[in-house]
Amino acid sequence: MTISAVHDRLTARARVLLLVLCGAMFLDALDVSMKGVALPSIGAELGLSTGSLQWVVSGYVLGFGGFLLLGGRAADLLGRRRMLVGALVVFAVATALGGFATNGPLLVAARFVTGVSAAFSAPAGFSIITTSFTEGPVRNKALSIYTATGATGFSLGLVAGGLLTEISWRWVFHAPVLVALATLAGALAVVPRSPAAPGRGFDVAGSATVTSAMLLLVFTLVQAPDAGWASLRTLGSLVAVAALLTVFVAIERRAASPLVRLGVLRSGALVRANVGAMSLLGGWVGALFLVTLYLQDVRGWSALETGLAVCPSGLVVAVLAPRIAAPLVGRFGSGRVALAGLASSVAAYALLLFLDASSGYWTLMLPAFLLVGLAFTLTYGPLTMAAADSVPAADQGLAGGLVNTAFQVGPALALGVVSAVAAAGGLRAALPVPLVVAVLGVAALLPSLRRA
């Protein structure tokens, strides 16, 4: 049974389906933000150094970013419902194991597997929406709600993570398991079955090559600040990534059923959406890293206080995105709306350039966080809409995998640069990095002004 289309409005069945898919998005965002504020407590109990502790985050990013393209194509070829349900099961098991971890390697391994599971669930959920809701206002509304749910999960995760860490950091792992099980039950009940694509083989050679390339790329970006960006190790790894991608392209040109149809990359809208995705999340993750260190190490704030301070950025998205993103896209186009959003992030990071030990929260930090919230309101959803609209239904999982890969590679690259600059010159020296990342995103989306 194929997924049926929802045509002129959100019916009751469509709303229930959207609620379940939003639950999966909420879960991924909640999981990431809850772990971030718990890192100091995790390190203290397990005796992890700062370098080892970063792998609690980086392990997840490695699994997520490394397997996203494979996860996206698997959803198209093997069945979207099957991938979503299977990924939720793995997510619940891996996250539960992380909560019982007694040493760093086991915890990082659990985070890696959790990231892999998210790499299969994220594009599956994205493609279920884009193939279930008719292109136009209905799909745009669904995607606006979907992406706003991610912002809500991230915001609540910051606060909930701070509260739960006060009890025990292990609860930031146990709590998402309950959300995963509830989402799994909903998926089994309402997500329609989607059979494997008829007559389509699975590109094993292409899958192995591109997954190896993405794993090595993300690993290199994460390790570069410690190894050195100009070190033989880093440069050699980047050369190896380029070689693997070259082999991958050669395989895809000859494969009967390629993992990635190279023709989709001719879509300017899809390419711009991916560059914008790298810029949007890369700039924010870099800025959030610096702000978190500033608030906790310089100002002495607790994890809960830090979460509450940053929370308004996500609340803006949760309130505004479902109401204004889709109508604005309908009037001005996804590219122009996303461009306005990235311009808002430029203003936010320009404000943060003035961050110092005497900076006021209400006069400097809060306005910057509100501008970041506006940036995500105007950019995150419209970028996913642009990606969905740029490819046919058969490639929706691939489009979701590509844009989600961009959302992961951008932060890995930006965080690597921010960490290296901060280590060399301090927090203030690294503050311009998120601003530069945002400006590059604006430059990439400028061609959107020429399009209706």
DRENKEDO-529082 format. One line per field, with one value per residue (C-alpha): x, y, z; residue in three letters; residue number from 0. Coordinates in steps of 0.001 Angstrom, whole numbers, always signed. Example, Ala and Ser with C-alpha at 12.3 -4.5 7.8 and 13.67 -1.06 7.14 Angstrom:
2
x	c(+12300, +13670)
y	c(-4500, -1060)
z	c(+7800, +7140)
resn	c(Ala, Ser)
resi	c(0, 1)
END
This chain:
452
x	c(+0, +1438, +1107, -2028, -2008, -3774, -5091, -6856, -6662, -5311, -7889, -8202, -6154, -3518, -3250, -2667, -22, +1679, +1567, +3443, +6061, +6494, +7073, +10078, +11458, +10802, +12671, +15823, +15949, +15158, +17873, +20602, +19895, +19402, +22826, +24541, +23679, +24546, +28115, +29879, +28056, +28773, +32449, +32669, +31053, +32795, +36138, +36259, +38640, +37383, +38796, +37049, +33833, +33384, +32839, +29530, +28365, +30753, +29942, +26314, +27275, +29589, +26841, +24190, +26254, +28002, +24867, +22358, +22737, +22407, +19412, +17725, +18062, +17104, +13808, +13103, +14095, +13287, +10172, +9762, +7601, +10000, +12981, +11164, +9942, +13263, +15197, +12948, +13541, +17315, +17143, +15309, +17715, +20893, +19711, +18765, +22227, +23794, +21898, +23441, +26983, +29738, +32607, +33324, +33819, +30451, +28696, +30280, +29420, +25799, +25752, +27192, +24471, +21848, +23171, +22989, +19366, +18533, +20202, +17520, +14540, +15063, +14939, +12194, +9992, +10789, +9931, +6717, +5527, +6613, +4959, +1797, +907, +264, +2893, +1805, +147, -803, +2691, +4258, +1993, +2884, +6611, +6311, +4700, +7241, +10283, +8784, +8423, +12167, +12747, +10278, +12068, +15426, +14151, +12408, +15465, +17664, +15392, +14443, +18070, +19065, +16327, +17036, +20783, +20117, +18734, +21165, +22633, +21412, +17859, +18722, +19122, +16202, +13592, +13953, +13386, +9814, +9268, +10749, +8415, +5358, +6379, +7007, +3513, +2024, +4082, +2962, -650, -963, +1985, +898, +2978, +5221, +6681, +10161, +10464, +9678, +12503, +15100, +18293, +20357, +23664, +25944, +29217, +27948, +26513, +29778, +31856, +29794, +29170, +32917, +33549, +31005, +32247, +35834, +34817, +32870, +35577, +38250, +36284, +35729, +39392, +40956, +41093, +43238, +45265, +45718, +44031, +47337, +48639, +49571, +46835, +44071, +45236, +45727, +42225, +40711, +42584, +41216, +37686, +38117, +39373, +36425, +33964, +35628, +35247, +31645, +30846, +32401, +30287, +27101, +27679, +27690, +25217, +21878, +20164, +22433, +22264, +22365, +21070, +23759, +21254, +19522, +22638, +21942, +19057, +20215, +17416, +18588, +22227, +21292, +19107, +22030, +24479, +21900, +21398, +25137, +25254, +22138, +22937, +26700, +26572, +24205, +26058, +29314, +27718, +25948, +29233, +30852, +27855, +27568, +31247, +30873, +27805, +29075, +32829, +32953, +29654, +29374, +25793, +24364, +23221, +19594, +20274, +22105, +19224, +16678, +18837, +19033, +15472, +13800, +15489, +13557, +10334, +10255, +10391, +7767, +5333, +5975, +7003, +3645, +1877, +4037, +6534, +4132, +2181, +5433, +6753, +3489, +3843, +7577, +9039, +11131, +14488, +13666, +12192, +15254, +17524, +15723, +16192, +19912, +20163, +18564, +21247, +23909, +22414, +22332, +25991, +27006, +25445, +27323, +30609, +30166, +29895, +32232, +32322, +30069, +27483, +23875, +21480, +18439, +20290, +22573, +22127, +18326, +17993, +20592, +18743, +15435, +17046, +18364, +14828, +13551, +16327, +15260, +11598, +12287, +15022, +14740, +11290, +11655, +14963, +13306, +10438, +12912, +14660, +11352, +10076, +13291, +13056, +10358, +8503, +10801, +13788, +12229, +14206, +17388, +16526, +15872, +19168, +21073, +19624, +19985, +23588, +24164, +22596, +25182, +28302, +27813, +27945, +30862, +32882, +31887, +32460, +35873, +36886, +35369, +37160, +40493, +40231, +39016, +41882, +44402, +43033, +40213, +36431, +36355, +38698, +36234, +33105, +33462, +33378, +29571, +29111, +31316, +29417, +26089, +27392, +28478, +24954, +23461, +25822, +24801, +21099, +21371, +20380, +16956, +16231, +16067, +13362, +9670)
y	c(+0, +3338, +6488, +8349, +12057, +14639, +17166, +20343, +20462, +18792, +16095, +14444, +11460, +13776, +15644, +12409, +11319, +14708, +14505, +11194, +12447, +15590, +13299, +11794, +15257, +16413, +13366, +14061, +17733, +16973, +14336, +16624, +19637, +17622, +16021, +19357, +20921, +17692, +17429, +18898, +16466, +13515, +14386, +14752, +11384, +9318, +11091, +12271, +14946, +17818, +16133, +12862, +14582, +16221, +12742, +12457, +15060, +14244, +10517, +11327, +13777, +11168, +8544, +10998, +12792, +9645, +7633, +10289, +9769, +6029, +6532, +8843, +6467, +3458, +5198, +5619, +2085, -122, +1573, +4746, +3250, +323, +2662, +4951, +2139, +297, +3482, +4298, +833, +1206, +4746, +3569, +686, +2717, +5655, +3365, +1771, +5233, +5970, +2915, +3521, +3354, +4482, +6873, +4398, +2696, +6057, +7313, +4037, +4424, +7989, +6848, +4217, +6780, +9088, +6293, +5613, +9312, +9227, +6749, +8253, +11907, +11447, +8825, +11250, +14083, +12001, +10642, +14233, +15344, +12336, +12448, +16122, +17776, +20259, +23803, +25436, +22145, +20681, +23998, +24178, +20609, +21285, +24514, +22631, +19820, +22083, +24205, +21011, +20540, +24005, +23275, +20050, +21794, +24564, +22231, +19991, +22826, +23426, +19801, +18754, +21298, +20146, +16443, +16958, +18386, +14904, +12808, +13179, +9638, +10941, +12929, +9501, +7721, +10414, +10312, +6538, +7173, +9651, +7160, +4370, +6627, +7751, +4135, +3111, +5981, +5123, +1502, +2633, +5414, +5553, +3809, +956, +1847, -1169, -1307, +400, -2214, -3227, -1156, -2792, -1469, +157, -1642, -311, +3259, +2972, +1687, +4326, +7408, +6304, +5784, +9213, +10939, +9155, +10139, +13725, +14277, +12553, +14749, +17932, +16946, +16024, +18882, +21369, +18909, +17495, +20887, +22054, +22099, +18841, +15885, +13859, +16351, +17076, +13369, +12595, +15303, +13929, +10464, +11920, +13502, +10199, +8263, +10793, +10558, +6779, +7211, +9481, +6946, +4166, +6200, +7000, +3285, +1888, +601, +1796, +4501, +5468, +9136, +10214, +12728, +14614, +15957, +18003, +20038, +21628, +25081, +25276, +22042, +23155, +26545, +24823, +22665, +25572, +27548, +24591, +24368, +28090, +28274, +25448, +25836, +29447, +28721, +25655, +27610, +30566, +28318, +26586, +29931, +31307, +28141, +28334, +32042, +31675, +28691, +29343, +33157, +34066, +30922, +30077, +26598, +24238, +25131, +28880, +28447, +26479, +29090, +31886, +30347, +28969, +32089, +31383, +28159, +29539, +32171, +29382, +27295, +30238, +31922, +29198, +27379, +30732, +32760, +30536, +28890, +32098, +33987, +31229, +31271, +35005, +35525, +32088, +29812, +31239, +34836, +33986, +31876, +34738, +37113, +34555, +34249, +38051, +37964, +35541, +37945, +40663, +38266, +37270, +40869, +41679, +38811, +40355, +42715, +39848, +40283, +39752, +42767, +42132, +42385, +39554, +41744, +44336, +42132, +38374, +38206, +40382, +38207, +35008, +36441, +37293, +33729, +32486, +34688, +33350, +29745, +30683, +32137, +29741, +26189, +25366, +27232, +25466, +22080, +23233, +24295, +20920, +19031, +21109, +20677, +16884, +14375, +12168, +9185, +11186, +12746, +10535, +11463, +15170, +14756, +12930, +15616, +18572, +16806, +15946, +19640, +20436, +18100, +18888, +22640, +22449, +19993, +22338, +25519, +23958, +22747, +26253, +27864, +25394, +25939, +29743, +29722, +27448, +29721, +33137, +32750, +33023, +36585, +35758, +33080, +35268, +36460, +32878, +32397, +35811, +34831, +31540, +33416, +35933, +33075, +31669, +35013, +35207, +31719, +32592, +35975, +34448, +33828, +37557, +37155, +34529, +35072)
z	c(+0, -1006, +1025, +32, -766, +1339, -1151, -201, +3591, +6694, +7399, +10806, +9592, +8144, +11438, +13348, +10829, +11096, +14898, +14869, +12411, +14479, +17452, +15657, +14851, +18431, +19724, +17697, +18718, +22364, +22509, +21166, +23371, +26575, +26220, +25609, +28956, +30816, +29529, +32597, +34925, +32631, +32541, +36312, +37088, +34408, +34744, +31139, +29953, +27805, +24721, +25540, +26567, +23173, +21717, +23554, +21030, +18202, +18301, +17578, +14823, +13283, +13120, +11944, +9324, +8114, +7369, +6265, +2527, +2990, +5271, +2785, -140, +1994, +2779, -953, -1936, +1052, +2402, +4449, +7191, +7605, +8001, +10452, +12687, +12665, +13441, +16401, +17876, +17552, +18960, +22087, +22744, +22141, +24241, +27123, +27005, +27113, +30309, +31983, +30705, +33315, +31107, +28279, +25401, +26021, +26248, +23005, +21244, +22334, +21037, +17706, +17274, +18294, +15585, +13005, +13954, +13548, +10123, +9030, +10874, +9824, +6019, +6382, +8314, +5901, +2831, +4370, +4742, +1277, -390, +1735, +1412, -1934, -3097, -2327, +702, +2395, +2194, +3203, +6250, +7213, +6832, +8832, +11717, +11360, +11532, +14322, +16337, +16077, +17522, +20320, +21149, +21182, +23469, +25887, +25855, +27081, +30064, +30720, +30382, +33006, +35381, +34916, +35274, +38745, +39621, +37565, +34082, +33372, +33157, +30042, +28431, +30085, +29363, +25538, +25625, +26805, +23949, +21463, +22608, +22379, +18874, +17860, +18969, +16971, +13879, +13960, +14233, +11650, +9222, +5996, +4668, +1744, -65, -1508, -4873, -7555, -9833, -7967, -6786, -3896, -4781, -2318, -3750, -3845, -340, +1114, -663, +172, +3768, +4245, +2729, +4968, +8101, +7328, +6495, +9716, +11772, +10159, +10839, +14474, +15033, +13060, +15985, +17993, +15116, +13419, +10224, +8333, +9819, +7627, +9322, +8511, +4969, +4274, +5518, +3313, +307, +1153, +1361, -2075, -3477, -2021, -3424, -6834, -6761, -5630, -8586, -10963, -9438, -9645, -13324, -14119, -11559, -12869, -9678, -8222, -4578, -5613, -8988, -9874, -11989, -8872, -8144, -11264, -9390, -8342, -5758, -4108, -4041, -2553, +56, +1125, +1355, +3322, +5661, +6341, +7088, +9271, +11661, +11416, +12546, +15425, +16741, +16687, +18478, +20998, +21832, +22616, +24525, +26649, +27639, +28342, +30554, +32548, +32703, +32729, +34381, +36530, +35505, +36058, +33288, +34028, +33941, +30642, +29170, +30262, +28854, +25382, +25393, +23860, +20528, +20163, +21572, +18820, +16232, +18000, +18121, +14769, +12314, +12078, +11598, +9242, +7393, +4931, +4070, +3492, +1234, -696, -1269, -1737, -2487, -268, -1408, -595, +2804, +3680, +2584, +4972, +7742, +7187, +7164, +10626, +11802, +10513, +12732, +15708, +15453, +14863, +18252, +19898, +18791, +21748, +24268, +27253, +31015, +31633, +28896, +30002, +29224, +28485, +26425, +24321, +24644, +24610, +21468, +19746, +20730, +19500, +16164, +15957, +16588, +13771, +11539, +12132, +11682, +8239, +7108, +8446, +7089, +3777, +3092, +3546, +1322, -1354, -1149, -1399, -4318, -6318, -6856, -7902, -5404, -6040, -4745, -1645, +727, -1118, -888, +2830, +3256, +1386, +3280, +6634, +5740, +5109, +8478, +10081, +8050, +8540, +12355, +12274, +10079, +11944, +15359, +14280, +13200, +16307, +18609, +16889, +16997, +20621, +21668, +19992, +20922, +23448, +23229, +21957, +19075, +17902, +17996, +14371, +13039, +13276, +11653, +8706, +8331, +8228, +5678, +3406, +3601, +2620, -351, -1492, -1427, -3153, -6548, -4973, -5292, -9054, -8823, -8304)
resn	c(Met, Thr, Ile, Ser, Ala, Val, His, Asp, Arg, Leu, Thr, Ala, Arg, Ala, Arg, Val, Leu, Leu, Leu, Val, Leu, Cys, Gly, Ala, Met, Phe, Leu, Asp, Ala, Leu, Asp, Val, Ser, Met, Lys, Gly, Val, Ala, Leu, Pro, Ser, Ile, Gly, Ala, Glu, Leu, Gly, Leu, Ser, Thr, Gly, Ser, Leu, Gln, Trp, Val, Val, Ser, Gly, Tyr, Val, Leu, Gly, Phe, Gly, Gly, Phe, Leu, Leu, Leu, Gly, Gly, Arg, Ala, Ala, Asp, Leu, Leu, Gly, Arg, Arg, Arg, Met, Leu, Val, Gly, Ala, Leu, Val, Val, Phe, Ala, Val, Ala, Thr, Ala, Leu, Gly, Gly, Phe, Ala, Thr, Asn, Gly, Pro, Leu, Leu, Val, Ala, Ala, Arg, Phe, Val, Thr, Gly, Val, Ser, Ala, Ala, Phe, Ser, Ala, Pro, Ala, Gly, Phe, Ser, Ile, Ile, Thr, Thr, Ser, Phe, Thr, Glu, Gly, Pro, Val, Arg, Asn, Lys, Ala, Leu, Ser, Ile, Tyr, Thr, Ala, Thr, Gly, Ala, Thr, Gly, Phe, Ser, Leu, Gly, Leu, Val, Ala, Gly, Gly, Leu, Leu, Thr, Glu, Ile, Ser, Trp, Arg, Trp, Val, Phe, His, Ala, Pro, Val, Leu, Val, Ala, Leu, Ala, Thr, Leu, Ala, Gly, Ala, Leu, Ala, Val, Val, Pro, Arg, Ser, Pro, Ala, Ala, Pro, Gly, Arg, Gly, Phe, Asp, Val, Ala, Gly, Ser, Ala, Thr, Val, Thr, Ser, Ala, Met, Leu, Leu, Leu, Val, Phe, Thr, Leu, Val, Gln, Ala, Pro, Asp, Ala, Gly, Trp, Ala, Ser, Leu, Arg, Thr, Leu, Gly, Ser, Leu, Val, Ala, Val, Ala, Ala, Leu, Leu, Thr, Val, Phe, Val, Ala, Ile, Glu, Arg, Arg, Ala, Ala, Ser, Pro, Leu, Val, Arg, Leu, Gly, Val, Leu, Arg, Ser, Gly, Ala, Leu, Val, Arg, Ala, Asn, Val, Gly, Ala, Met, Ser, Leu, Leu, Gly, Gly, Trp, Val, Gly, Ala, Leu, Phe, Leu, Val, Thr, Leu, Tyr, Leu, Gln, Asp, Val, Arg, Gly, Trp, Ser, Ala, Leu, Glu, Thr, Gly, Leu, Ala, Val, Cys, Pro, Ser, Gly, Leu, Val, Val, Ala, Val, Leu, Ala, Pro, Arg, Ile, Ala, Ala, Pro, Leu, Val, Gly, Arg, Phe, Gly, Ser, Gly, Arg, Val, Ala, Leu, Ala, Gly, Leu, Ala, Ser, Ser, Val, Ala, Ala, Tyr, Ala, Leu, Leu, Leu, Phe, Leu, Asp, Ala, Ser, Ser, Gly, Tyr, Trp, Thr, Leu, Met, Leu, Pro, Ala, Phe, Leu, Leu, Val, Gly, Leu, Ala, Phe, Thr, Leu, Thr, Tyr, Gly, Pro, Leu, Thr, Met, Ala, Ala, Ala, Asp, Ser, Val, Pro, Ala, Ala, Asp, Gln, Gly, Leu, Ala, Gly, Gly, Leu, Val, Asn, Thr, Ala, Phe, Gln, Val, Gly, Pro, Ala, Leu, Ala, Leu, Gly, Val, Val, Ser, Ala, Val, Ala, Ala, Ala, Gly, Gly, Leu, Arg, Ala, Ala, Leu, Pro, Val, Pro, Leu, Val, Val, Ala, Val, Leu, Gly, Val, Ala, Ala, Leu, Leu, Pro, Ser, Leu, Arg, Arg, Ala)
resi	c(0, 1, 2, 3, 4, 5, 6, 7, 8, 9, 10, 11, 12, 13, 14, 15, 16, 17, 18, 19, 20, 21, 22, 23, 24, 25, 26, 27, 28, 29, 30, 31, 32, 33, 34, 35, 36, 37, 38, 39, 40, 41, 42, 43, 44, 45, 46, 47, 48, 49, 50, 51, 52, 53, 54, 55, 56, 57, 58, 59, 60, 61, 62, 63, 64, 65, 66, 67, 68, 69, 70, 71, 72, 73, 74, 75, 76, 77, 78, 79, 80, 81, 82, 83, 84, 85, 86, 87, 88, 89, 90, 91, 92, 93, 94, 95, 96, 97, 98, 99, 100, 101, 102, 103, 104, 105, 106, 107, 108, 109, 110, 111, 112, 113, 114, 115, 116, 117, 118, 119, 120, 121, 122, 123, 124, 125, 126, 127, 128, 129, 130, 131, 132, 133, 134, 135, 136, 137, 138, 139, 140, 141, 142, 143, 144, 145, 146, 147, 148, 149, 150, 151, 152, 153, 154, 155, 156, 157, 158, 159, 160, 161, 162, 163, 164, 165, 166, 167, 168, 169, 170, 171, 172, 173, 174, 175, 176, 177, 178, 179, 180, 181, 182, 183, 184, 185, 186, 187, 188, 189, 190, 191, 192, 193, 194, 195, 196, 197, 198, 199, 200, 201, 202, 203, 204, 205, 206, 207, 208, 209, 210, 211, 212, 213, 214, 215, 216, 217, 218, 219, 220, 221, 222, 223, 224, 225, 226, 227, 228, 229, 230, 231, 232, 233, 234, 235, 236, 237, 238, 239, 240, 241, 242, 243, 244, 245, 246, 247, 248, 249, 250, 251, 252, 253, 254, 255, 256, 257, 258, 259, 260, 261, 262, 263, 264, 265, 266, 267, 268, 269, 270, 271, 272, 273, 274, 275, 276, 277, 278, 279, 280, 281, 282, 283, 284, 285, 286, 287, 288, 289, 290, 291, 292, 293, 294, 295, 296, 297, 298, 299, 300, 301, 302, 303, 304, 305, 306, 307, 308, 309, 310, 311, 312, 313, 314, 315, 316, 317, 318, 319, 320, 321, 322, 323, 324, 325, 326, 327, 328, 329, 330, 331, 332, 333, 334, 335, 336, 337, 338, 339, 340, 341, 342, 343, 344, 345, 346, 347, 348, 349, 350, 351, 352, 353, 354, 355, 356, 357, 358, 359, 360, 361, 362, 363, 364, 365, 366, 367, 368, 369, 370, 371, 372, 373, 374, 375, 376, 377, 378, 379, 380, 381, 382, 383, 384, 385, 386, 387, 388, 389, 390, 391, 392, 393, 394, 395, 396, 397, 398, 399, 400, 401, 402, 403, 404, 405, 406, 407, 408, 409, 410, 411, 412, 413, 414, 415, 416, 417, 418, 419, 420, 421, 422, 423, 424, 425, 426, 427, 428, 429, 430, 431, 432, 433, 434, 435, 436, 437, 438, 439, 440, 441, 442, 443, 444, 445, 446, 447, 448, 449, 450, 451)
END
